[in-house]
Amino acid sequence: MQKILAVSWDRFHADTRTLAQRLAAIGGFSAIAAVTRGGLIPAGVVARELGIRVIDTICVASYHEETTRGEIAVLKSLSEELLARPAPEVLIVDDLVDTGATAKIVRALLPGAHFATVYAKSEGLPQVDTYVHEVAQETWIYFPWDTALSFQEPISARRKG
């Protein structure tokens, strides 16, 4: 049975700042590789909190039409400048590790880099070095950019129709 976790902007920001605090305790990072699209926002928050100015992106598509998992494709790779940095100084940031398939591809490009996510599901957990929350594998996470506030009719009004 699939579970749903809806994450608000406030919660996501707080969780991402918690991630940054854990990463600050490790230290030594000089650049971030944000896994797009989901890693863009946490990478920005982490970069701000840790004082990191060098941010690159790697675009790996594994979901198509937002909810259907398909073949994994690297749509944009990392810059030569980032790849030339000492791996332990590079921080890979994503919003979520699910099965770990995307993380394996990124890790292959940056062996020795530190992989951090805000949320981690059990299958992908072995690919992550630092995370904030472990989530059950059968949970579908709706991030703040996936949802919008809208009026919800009261239950009593729905029963009348």
C-alpha positions, 0 to 999 in steps of 0.5 A, a space after each residue: 500500500 502506497 503512503 503519501 508524505 506531503 512536505 511544506 515549504 517550511 518543513 523542507 527548508 527546516 529539514 534542509 537546514 538540518 542537513 546543512 548543520 550535519 554537513 557543517 560538522 563534517 566540513 571541508 567542502 568547496 563545491 556542490 554538485 546539485 542533482 537536478 531538478 530536485 537537488 537545486 533548492 536544497 543545494 542553494 540552501 546548503 551552499 548559503 549555510 556553508 558559504 560555498 559559492 561553486 555550484 554545478 549541476 548534473 541533470 539525471 532523468 529517471 522519472 518521466 511525466 513526473 510519476 513514471 519511472 523510466 530509463 535513466 539518462 544523463 541529460 547534462 554532465 558536470 563541468 570539467 572544472 568541478 570534476 578536476 576538484 579533489 573528490 572529498 571537497 565535492 558535495 553532491 546534493 539531492 532532495 531524495 534518494 529513492 532506489 539509489 539508481 540515480 545516485 549510483 550514476 552520479 557516484 560513478 562520475 564523482 567517486 569519493 565525493 560526499 552524497 547528501 540528501 534531505 530524504 532517503 528511502 531504504 533501497 537507496 540508503 546505502 548510496 547516501 553519506 548524510 541524510 535527514 529523514 529515512 522514509 519508507 520505500 512505499 512512500 510517495 513524497 510530494 515536495 512543495 513544488 509539486 503541490 499548490 494550496 487550494 480550497 477543500 470543500 468540507 466533508 459535510 458539503 460533499 455528502 449532500 451532493 
